Amino acid sequence: MSLNKQGTCLCKATRLNLTLASTDITACHCNMCRKWTGGPLLTVHCTTPPMIEGPAPSVYDSSPWAQRGFCGQCGTHLFYRLKEQDLYVVPAGLLDGEESWTFTEQIFIDEKPAWYCFKNETRNLTGQEVFDQFAPS
């Protein structure tokens, strides 16, 4: 299944065209994502790099293996990218229109603070399990 979606930043200067593998939503609870967003980062996974129209996004190398992109005008978070795999995840809130999303996975569950909890049944991965799956060799 392949799903084409569009989205914009808050000021609408940056437009994204995405191809998604599924309608699955993932939550990341790592300390960096919570610092970046003010809470858990809820994302969709792209099958190819997003097509970005408008001003080039500002990019921050948040680790040796990952980047975070944001609109240089309004600061909206646009993507998280694993450099080696060129894997992009995009905040679900950027996407236009409604979709039948399914909340399927939570990562860095071992860093999730006790003050919030999702009731959905999901696959849960610790930080180490995520690194084992995606970290550069």
Secondary structure in CASP SS format (residue, H / E / C, confidence):
PFRMAT SS
TARGET T0000
AUTHOR 0000-0000-0000
METHOD secondary structure of the structure
MODEL  1
M C 1.00
S C 1.00
L E 1.00
N E 1.00
K E 1.00
Q E 1.00
G E 1.00
T E 1.00
C C 1.00
L C 1.00
C C 1.00
K C 1.00
A C 1.00
T C 1.00
R E 1.00
L E 1.00
N E 1.00
L E 1.00
T E 1.00
L E 1.00
A C 1.00
S C 1.00
T C 1.00
D E 1.00
I E 1.00
T E 1.00
A E 1.00
C E 1.00
H C 1.00
C C 1.00
N H 1.00
M H 1.00
C H 1.00
R H 1.00
K H 1.00
W H 1.00
T H 1.00
G C 1.00
G C 1.00
P C 1.00
L E 1.00
L E 1.00
T E 1.00
V E 1.00
H E 1.00
C E 1.00
T C 1.00
T C 1.00
P C 1.00
P C 1.00
M E 1.00
I E 1.00
E E 1.00
G C 1.00
P C 1.00
A C 1.00
P C 1.00
S E 1.00
V E 1.00
Y E 1.00
D E 1.00
S E 1.00
S E 1.00
P C 1.00
W C 1.00
A E 1.00
Q E 1.00
R E 1.00
G E 1.00
F E 1.00
C C 1.00
G C 1.00
Q C 1.00
C C 1.00
G C 1.00
T C 1.00
H E 1.00
L E 1.00
F E 1.00
Y E 1.00
R E 1.00
L E 1.00
K C 1.00
E C 1.00
Q C 1.00
D C 1.00
L E 1.00
Y E 1.00
V E 1.00
V E 1.00
P E 1.00
A H 1.00
G H 1.00
L H 1.00
L E 1.00
D C 1.00
G C 1.00
E C 1.00
E C 1.00
S C 1.00
W C 1.00
T E 1.00
F E 1.00
T E 1.00
E E 1.00
Q E 1.00
I E 1.00
F C 1.00
I H 1.00
D H 1.00
E H 1.00
K C 1.00
P C 1.00
A C 1.00
W C 1.00
Y C 1.00
C C 1.00
F C 1.00
K C 1.00
N C 1.00
E C 1.00
T C 1.00
R E 1.00
N E 1.00
L E 1.00
T C 1.00
G H 1.00
Q H 1.00
E H 1.00
V H 1.00
F H 1.00
D H 1.00
Q H 1.00
F H 1.00
A C 1.00
P C 1.00
S C 1.00
END
